[in-house]
C-alpha cells in the first residue's frame, strides 16, 4: 500500500470534493488536492450540504436555516436540512425533517417527525415541489447517481433500521419510491451500472452488489465469507472501479473484492502494525485510489491511498 498525503479532516460523503471552512469554499480534485476556491462571507459556522463543480452555487445550513449561495446568499423557506443534491442547471433537491417542539415536565425539546424532500428553483429560490418520505425521526444522506439524475435517499432511523428511497425529478415533480429497508446505500460504481449495499449496524446482514436500475443481485458477501471470525462487515464501502470494491470490517480493517464481492486481499494501510487508530470511513476517489478518515490520539485525519501494483 502506497501512502498518500495527510489532509485536514474531511467529511467523506458521496463526493468528498468540497469544503466550506474559514470563510472559503474549496473544490478538491480526484486526489483531494485543492483546485478552486471562492470566498463566502459570514459563513464561519455554516454546514455545507452541496456545491456545483464550478462553485457558482452552493447550499448550506446556517443555524437551522437553509441558505442558497450564488452571486449573493438567499434564505430558503426550509429548516433543519440534512442533505442536498444539485439535479440540474437550476434545480436542487433538499431533504429536511419536520421538527416539532414539545414540552415535557417543564423541559422543551425538539423532535423529528416526517421527512420531506423539496425541489428548489435556484434562479428564484422558490420551492416548486415537495414529496414526503414515510419515515419518522430519521436522518437522511443523499447518494446521487453519476449519470441518470436519480438520487438515493438513505433515511437512517438509528437502531430501528433504515429505509432507502429513490427520488427522480421530471417536469418539476418529485417521484419517490421505496427500494430497500434495513441496509445502507454505500456507493454507485463509476459507470453507474451497479450499486453497493452494506449492512445496517443493527442488522448482521451481508454486503450486496445489485445492477442499476433493475436491482438484480450480482454478488453478496458476509464476514464469514472472507474468513473473519468474530468480526462483522461495517456500513462503509466503496467502488474503486466497476470490478473492484473495498469493504470495511469492524475489527480487521479493509478487504478488497472484485465486482461480485469475491474476496481478493486484505488491504493493510502502511502503519497498521505500529499505530493504534480507529478507521472511521473510506471513499473511492478513482481507479485504485481511495481516501480514509482515521482517528489517532483523539484527532481525525483524512489520508489518500493508492493500491500498490501486484
Secondary structure by P-SEA (a helix, b strand, c coil): cccccccccccccccccccccccbbbbbcccccccbbbbbcccccccccccccccccbbbbcccbbbbbccbbbbcccccccccccccccbbbbbbcbbbbbbccccccccccbbbbbbbccccccccbbbbbccccbbbbbbbbccccbbbbbbbcccccbbbbbbbbcccbbbbbbcccccccccccccccbbbbbbccccccccccccccccccccccccccccccccccccccccccccbbbbbccccccccccccccccbbbbcccccccccccccccccccccbbbbbbcccbbbbbbbbbccc
